[in-house]
Amino acid sequence: MINLSRFDLVSLRLFVAVVDAGSLTAGAERFGISLAAASKRIAELEQHCGVGLLQRTQRGVTATSDGLTLHRHAIEVVARLEQLAQAVDDFHSSASGHLRLCANPSAFGGFLPRVLAEYASRYPKVTIELEDALSEDAVRIVQKGLAELAVIGDNVPCEGLETMVCNVDKLVLLVPMGHPLAAQAQIPAEKAFDHDLVTLARSASLTRKVMAAAEAVQRTPRIRVQVRSFDAMCRMVASGLGLAILPRLAAALYADALQLVQLEIKGTATERVLLLAMRRRSDLSTAAAALVEMIESEASAHPSRP
């Protein structure tokens, strides 16, 4: 039987960082220790486990099959200890809970601010820790236990997570007020894709949704500019660098201020469905469970509300 007291938290965290980065050097830099010190810790961890955990190559390191098993369990251990540390911090701050949530740009530009404002009003003593992340990154954050909840697009792989629909919106085409299309209330999807587009990164769930919509009408999107936020997207549109396809609620935030016009897109699927993802609902903290219940209750009362 392995002596559990010999497992070192720093070494476990270092091991997780090294595997995630695929580099011993990157893992060492993250912890502010020398490469030699990092190598020594990993070697001691392998000696304690009695198996090789990493494979060294010219391109970096990868986990062995045993290393992948340890990586999965180490993530669980580190996440639980970080939750414990946060709970102790809450004792000293007189907080009654801690909500850790990450969400994609569609959530930030749509329903989430309103929901969190209501949540903060109901639970004023809960500390809210919120992170803006693309859906794929948000999934990884929850899988690692660095956040309890994530709002993601429904077209993102989320293996091992429980999900529920938390919002449904419609995609619209955003054009400058003086654009030839601006006088139309709606536009066929194939014509929308005849123009240059401003999008988020190609890996973003919204961009993949846009590309799938283009493929459905046998068009190839002409992506001219890629940016990191809806604000930047809309400013690019206002400057004439292309058109943008956004969820309706997010587009409405910028339309008047930047003199942009929203057009309904016809002829392809334009529903933008967002999911609330979590590892296991039964393991959620009281603060996180309260948000899930609030969103679930609202969705039941307003099933089509964007």
Residue, then its C-alpha position, 0 to 999 in steps of 0.5 A: m500500500i502506498n504511503l499517502s503522506r508522501f504525496d506532495l500537493v506541490s508536486l501533484r499540481l506541478f505534474v498536472a501543469v506539466v501534462d496540460a502544457g506538454s512541457l516540463t519547462a512550462g510547468a516549472e515556469r508556472f510555479g516559479i521554480s527551476l527546471a532542475a527542481a521541477s525534474k527532481r519533483i517529477a522523478e520523486l513522484e515517479q519513484h513513489c508511484g513505482v511507474g513512469l508517468l511521463q514520456r520525454t520527446q524532442r517536442g516536450v512530454t506526454a503522459t504515459s497511460d499510468g500518468l494519465t490515470l494519475h493526472r485525472h485523480a490529481i485534478e480531483v485532489v487539487a480541485r478539492l483542496e482549492q475549494l477547501a482553501q476558498a471555504v476557509d477564506d470565506f470564513h474570514s471574509s464572513a461570506s456565506g458561499h463562493l460561486r465560481l463560474c466561467a462563461n462564453p461571450s454569448a452569455f456575457g453579451g446576453f442573459l447572464p448579467r441579468v441572471l447574476a444581478e438577480y442572484a446577487s440580490r437574492y444571495p448578497k453574501v455569496t462571493i462571485e468569481l466570474e471568468d470570460a472564456l471561450s466554450e472549449d476553454a470553459v469546458r476544460i476549466v470545469q473538468k479540472g475543477l477550477a470552476e463549478l459551472a460554465v455557460i457554453g455553446d451546445n455544439v462544444p464537446c463536454e465529455g464527462l460533464e452534466t449539462m442543461v439548457c440555460n438560454v436560447d437566442k436567435l442569430v442576426l446579421l449586423v450591418p452598418m446603417g449605410h450598408p446596401l443591406a440595411a434597408q432590408a428587415q431580413i436576408p436569405a442566408e446565402k446572401a449573408f455569406d456573400h459578404d466579408l465577415v468579422t468573427l471570433a476565433r475559429s475555435a469559438s463555438l459561435t464561429r463554428k455555428v456560423m460556419a455550419a450555417a454557411e455550409a447548410v446553404q452551400r457557402t464558404p464564409r469569407i472571414r476577414v477579421q477575427v477578434r476576441s470579443f463582441d465589442a471588437m466585432c461590432r466596432m469592426v463592423a461599424s468601421g466597414l471591415g465586414l458584417a457580423i453574425l451575433p446572438r440578437l441580445a448581444a447585437a442589441l447592446y451595440a446597434d444603437a451606439l454604433q449605428l448598426v442594423q440587425l437583419e433577420i437571417k432566413g433559410t438556415a438554422t439560427e437558434r443559438v442554444l447555451l448550456l450550463a455545464m457542471r461536473r456532477r450536480s450532486d457535488l455542487s456547492t450550496a452557492a452553485a446549486a442555488l444558481v442552477e436552481m434559479i436558472e432552471s426555475e426561470a427556464s421553466a417559467h419562460p421556456s422561449r425567453p432569450 
